[in-house]
Amino acid sequence: MKIGSLIKYYRTKLGMTQNAVAAGICSIPHLSKIENNNKEANSETIRLLLERLNINIHDVENSEQNIIILLNNLQKHINYLENEKAKEIMERLKEYEEIIGFTECIYLYELYKLRYYVFFNEYKLAEGQLRWLNAHRKNFSQHEKYLHSYYYALVLITRGKYAEAAVELTQILNLHPDLGSLEGEFYYHFSLIKGRLEETSQAIIYGRKALQFYKDQFNFKRIIYTSMSLALYYSQGKVFNEAIEIYEHLLRNVELLQQQQLLPAIYHNLGDLYQIRGEYESALVYFEKSASLMGKNSDNYLFCLYNLGITQYRLNQGEESIKTFTVLKEEAKKMKKISFNLFASFYLYLLTGEEKKAMVFLEGRLIPFTANNEEFKVIHQQFSYLLGEYYRQEKKFEKAIQFI
C-alpha cells in the first residue's frame, strides 16, 4: 500500500492543507516527503496522520486483501466462462477503485479490466484500455508485462490480425514457458490463431494441450468449446473420423451441461463436415436441424441458410433450394449484408433457368466482391471454378483457364 499517496489523496479530498494535517505531528516538509513516497515515516507518525484524516488503516489493509481476492476470482470466473459471476466481481471491484490506485494491484486491475472487456466483446472499451496500459507499460512488473503481451494478442485477434497475434504468443512461450493458471486459455487462443492461419497441424497440437489442461481442471464449459474447435481443425485437416467422434461426444454432453445454445453450431459444423465429404444427404439433415434452432438476425444464421440452399441445390431439390435462397435474400436485405444478398441472387438466377444471366452476374459482381474479402476465400475459389467450368462447356477455353 502506498500510504503516502493515500494520505495526500484524502487530505486533498477533504480540502485540508498540509499545515492543518501536519500540525502537532510532523513538519510540513516531512509530510510532503511522506505524501510523495520519498520518506519512510515511523509507524506512530503514520498512525497520527491517518487518525487526523479519519482513515482506519485496518479497513484499508482489509480492502487491499479483498481486492487481491476479487482479482483472483475475476480471472477464475473468466477462465470457467462464468459470465454473470465475472460481472458481479467487476461491480465489486469498482467499489474499491478509490483505494486500488494506492495499492500494488493498480496495474493488475487495469490489465484484468482489458481482459474483461475482450471477454464481453466490449471492443471499443478494450481499445481505450489498451492505450492506457501502453502508456504505463514501463512501470509494469515482469508478470504484468507478460499479461500485457498476452492480452494485447487477444486484442489483435479481435482485429483479425492473426499473424501479429501469433508473434506475440510465440514470444511469450519462449520467455515464459511456465504459463501457470493461464495455460489453458493461452493454448486455446494459440490454437485458434493457428487455425485462422490455416496451420492445421499446429492448431490441433495446441488445441489438444488446452483440452488436457481443462480436463485436469474439470472445466467442463471450456472442454466443450475447445472440443468444438478441435473438431473443426480435424475437419480442415480431413481427419473426418476424429471430428465426427468429437461431435458425437459433444451432442451427448451439451444437454447434460446445459449448453443447448451450442447445438445449432454443432449441427452446422457436422453438416459442413458431411458436405466436404460429399455426403449431401447427411449434410442436409444437419443443416436443417441447425437452421431450425439458430437465432435469426445473425451472420451464422445467414451462413447456415446459404449452406442449406447449396446442399439442396446439389441434391437437385430445386424448389426447396429456391425457397431457402429467397429467405436468405430477404434476411440479408434486412441485415444489410451485401455478401449473402449477392450469393442468394446468383443462385436464384441459376435455379430459375437464367444460367447466362447468372454467369454474367457471377463474373461481373460476385467474383470481384469475394476476391477482395479474405473471409470468403474458399467461396471465391468455388465460384471461380464454377465459372471456369461454364466457359469450358461453352468452349471458351482461355477464359475457362483464367478462372479454373
N, C-alpha and C positions, 0 to 999 in steps of 0.2 A: 504493500500500500504506500502510495506517495503522500505521506502525511502533510508535507509542506504545501503541496498543491491543493490538498483538501482544505487546509486552513485558509489559504488565500481565496479559494472559491467561496467558502461560506462567509468569510469576512466581507467579500465584495457583495455577495448576495444579500447580506444583512445591512449593507450600506455603512459599515463601520470603517473608520480609519485605522491605519497601523498603530497610531498613537493610542487610540482607545483600546485596542486589543492588547497592546504590549504593556500598558500602564501597570506598574507594580509587579510585572512578571519578568520582563526582559527588556533590553534596549530595542529601539526601532531598527537599527542596522542588523541586530541579531535576528529579529523577527523577519526582516527582509531576506536574510540568507536562508532561514528555515523555509520560507514560502517558496523560494526559488530552488529548493532541494540542494543547496550548496553547503549546508552545515548540518551535522548530526547533533541535534539538541538532546539534552538529558531527558529522561522519561518524565520527571516531575514538571519540567517546563512545558513539555508537550501536553501533559495532563491538564495543567492550569489553562493553557491556551484553548484546548478543546472544551474545557468546562465553561470558559467565558463565552465561547461561541455556541454553547448548549449542544455540543456534539458528544454523543455517547460512543466512545471508542469500541466498546464491546459490540454495539449494534453494527458499527462499521465493519469490524472484523467478521462478524457473523454474515453480513451482507456479502463480503468477499468470498467466503466459503460457499454461500448459496449460489453465487454467480458461477463459480467453478463447477459445482454440481449441475447447474442448469445447462451450462455449455456442453458438458459431457453427455447429458441426457438429450440435448438437441441433436448432437451428432448421432447418437444411438437411434433416435426416432427416425431420422432421415435414412440411416442405414437399413432399418427394418421397414421402411416405407409406411410409417405410421403418421400419416398426414395431419390428422386432427391433433394428435399429441404434440407434433412439432410446432403447430400453430400456437397451442397453449403455452408451450415453453417460450416461444418468441415473445408472446404478450407479457409473460412474467419477467423476461429479461429487460423488456422496455421499461419496466417499473424501476429497474436498477441503473438506468442509463446515467443518472446523476452521479452515481458512485463509480460506475465502470471506468470512467475516464481517469480515475485516480488509482486504479489497480494495475497489476501486472497482466491482467486479462484483456486490456483495451484492444490490442491488435488481434488477439484470438477471436474476440467478439465480433470485430469488424470483418474478419475473414469468414467466420461462420455465417454472418449476415449474407455475404456473397453466395455462399453455398446454399443458403435458404432460398434466396431469390432465384437461383438457377433451378433448384428443386421444384419450385412452384411456377416455373416458366415466367417469372417476372423479369423479362429480359432488359427492359429499359432501366429498372432499378438496379439490375446486375451490372449494367454498363457503367452507371454512375458510381456504384460501389467500387468497381474495379479501378476507376480513375482515382478515387480517394486512396485506395490501397497502394496504387502505383506511386503516388506522391509521398507515401510514408514508408516505402519498402526498405529504405536504408536503416530504419530503426528496428526491423524485424529480427527475431532470434532465428537460429538455423532451422528450427522446426517450423516457424511461421513462414520462412522463405519457401520451404518445401510445400506447405499448404497453399501458399500464394501461387506457385507454379502449377500445382495440380488444379486448383480452381480456375486459373486462367485457361488451362487446357479445356475445361468444361465450357467456358465461355466461347472458346474457339469452335467447339463442337456446335454450339447453338448458331454460330455464324456460318457453319458449313465449311470451315477451314480445317479439314481433317488432317492434311499433311502437316500443317503447323502444329496442330494438337499432338500428333504422333511424335514430333521432335521434342516437345515439352515433356511428354510422358517417358520417352526414351532416356532423356537426361535425368529425370527423377529416378528411374530404375537403376541407372548407372551410379548415381550418387547416394541413393537411399534404398538399397536392396531390401532392407527390413521395413516393410510398409505398415506394420502394426495393424491397428484396427481398421485402417482404410484399404487393406489388401484386396478384399472382395470388390469394393467399388472401383478401385484402381484397375484391376484386371478386367472387370466388366466393361469399363469405358475404353480401355485399350482394345478389347475385343471388338467393340462397336466401331471404333476408328478403323481398325484393320479390315473389318467387313466393308465399310464405306469405301475404302481404298482398294477393294477387290483383292486383298491379300488373304484369301480364304483360309489357307492352312494356318496362318498366324492368328486369324480371328478364332479359329477352333481351339488352338492351343491356349490362348488367354481366356477364352470362354470356359474351357474346362477347369482352369485354375480358379476362376471366380466361382464356378459351380461347386468345386470341392470346398472352398472356404465357406460358402453359405451353408453347405450341408453340415460342416463341422459346427457351425453356429446355430443350426436348426432354424435358419432364417427362411421360412417357407415361401413368403412372397417373392423374395429375391431369387429363390431356387426356380420358381415358375418363370419369372421374367428372363432369367439367364438361360433357362432351358429353351424358351421360345427363340431367343437369339441364336442359340446353338443349332436349333433345328433349321433355321434359315440359312446358316452358314453351311450346314451339311447339304442342304438343297442346292446352294450355289456351287458347292464342290461336287455335286452329282453323287453324293453318298446318300442315296434315297432311303435305303432300309433303316439307317441310323435316324434319319429325320422323321420317318413315319413312326418309328418306335417311340421317339420323344413325344411326338404329338399325341400318340395313344396314351402315354403316361399323363400328359397334361389334361386331356379330356376326362380322365378318371379323377384327377386331383382338383380341378378348378372348382367344382361344386363342393367338394369336401372342405376346401379352404375359403369358400365363399368369395370366389374370384370370377363369378359368372360373366362379368363385364369383359373378360378376355376371350370368351367363346367366339364372338364374331371374327376376331383377328386369327384365332387358331383355325377356324373353319376356312377363312380366306386363304391362309398360308397353305393349308392342306390342298385346297383347290388349285392353288398356283403350282404346288409340287406335282400334282397329278397332270396338270396341263403341260408342264415341262416334259413329263414322261410320255405325253401323247395319249394319256388315258382320259379322254374327254368326258366320258360318261360319269366317271368318278369325280372329276373336277367339277362338273355341272352340279352334282349333289351338294358338294361343299360350298360352292359359290351361292347357291340358292339358300342354303342354311345361313350363311354369313349375311346376305342381303336382307333376310327376314328379321335378323336380330340387330343389325347395325343401326345406330342412330343416324338420322338424316342430317343434312347441313354440315357435312364434314368431307374433307378430301378423301378419307378412307372409304366413305360410302360411294363416292363417285368412282373411285378406282375399282371397287367391288362390282358396281354396275357395268363398268367397262369390261372387266374380265368375264362377267356373266354373259354379256352380249357377244363377246368374241367366241366364247365356248359354244353358245347356241348356234352361232354362225358356222363354226367348224363342224357341228353335228347336223348341219343342213336344216336347222329348226328356224326357218326364215321368219315366220310370223312372230314367234316368241322373241327372236333377236330384234326385230323391228320395234316391238313393244318396249324392250329393255333400253334400246338406244334412244327411243323417243323420250322415255322417262329421264335418261341420262342428260339429254339435251336440255330438257326443261329444268332439271335440277342445277345443271351447270350455269344456265342463264340466271337463275335466282341467286346463285352464289357468285356470279360474275367470274367464273372460271373459264377463261378462253380455251385452255388446252382441251378440256373434256368436251366443250362445245364443238371444237374442231373435229375431235375424234368421232363424236356421235354423228356429225354432219357427213363425214366421209362414208361411214358405214351405212347410213340411211340412203345415200345416193346409190351405193353398191347394191344394197338389199332391195331397192325398188326398181332395179333394172337399168339404172343410169350409169353404166360402167364407165363410159368415156368421160362423162361429167365428173365422176368420182376420181378418175386418174388425173384429170386436169386440176381438180381441187387438191389432190394429193401432192402433185408436183409444184403447184403454184403457191399453196398456202401451208399445207401440213408439214411437208418435209423441211422447208426453210424454218418453220417455227420450232420443230423438235431438234433441228441441227444446232440451234443456239441455246439449248437448255439441257444441262447435264442430267437433270432429273429424269429426262425422257430418252436417255441414251439407247437403251435396249429397244424401246418402242420405235425410235428413229431408224435403227438397223432393220427392224421388221418391216416398216413402211417402205424403206429404200429397196429391200429385197422384193417386196410385193410389186412395186412399180417397175423394177428391173425385169421381173418375170412377165409383166404385162407387155413391155416393149419387146421382149424376146418373142413372145407369141405373135406380136404384130410385125415381126421380122425387122425391127429397128434395132439392129444389134449394137451399134455404137452407144445408143442411149441405154440399152439394156446393160451393157458392161459398166457404164458410168454409175448406175445405181446398184447393180448387184455387187 
